[in-house]
């Protein structure tokens, strides 16, 4: 195996973000609007995702890999909602992996090998500032960072989709989230190495690195960091926003007595 770069980042780095938003959302209700452009509480999902990163003091620039035909609409929304730090919009790929690669190639042109890149899908509107901070800190220390949640459900493996073959213990089963963080040196090496070996598109960047024999560091994710994939996810996040509004009204009533 060809040796990869070191797994430890360095100090004095810059932080870039690659948002991949090239999908259409086939598991949602059929619609002319890609799910990342759907509105949640009067604001598009992709804008909410971008705002979480643009507001973070350690994030320097953002590159978005956008679904074909929606680039102008995305530019309009970025201008309307005054989203800062967007360096560029690049074409999305046929898969999430290809969209990420397109974004990384754009970031590579303005970064050094020790800089950090956070990779995130465009449909995570509820990422907290603390989670971004932890992703950056973990990447600085270890060269990689994947937020995870320990599974609270039992997980079964079925090869035929009809009968249960085996059970995975909850104590060693984790659910991956985003953003995932990597040094530019490590993630670009992984993409180049996968291409050289003819390895097919990976499900995620962590999956790619694990397949290449690299150690990927985990850190604790957040239950509220919901990825919008199904209609139920939309309902859950709408409930979150409704509850947030309710709390504000309740605090006003408590303060003023009316």
Buried (B, 14 or more C-beta within 10 A) or exposed (E): EEEBBEBEBBEEBBBBBBBBBBBBBEEBEEEEBBBBBBEBEEBBBBBBBBBBBBEBEBBBBBBBBBBEEBBEBBBEBBEEBEBEBBBBBBBBBEBBBBBBBBBBBBBBEBBEBBBBBBBBBBBBBBBEEEBBEBBBBBBBEBBBBBBBBEBEEEEEEEEEEEEEEEEEEEEEBBBBBBBBBBBBBBBBBBBEBBEEEEBEBBEBBBBBBBBBEBEBBBBEBBEEBBBBBBEEBBEBBEEBBEEEEEEEEEEEEEEEEE
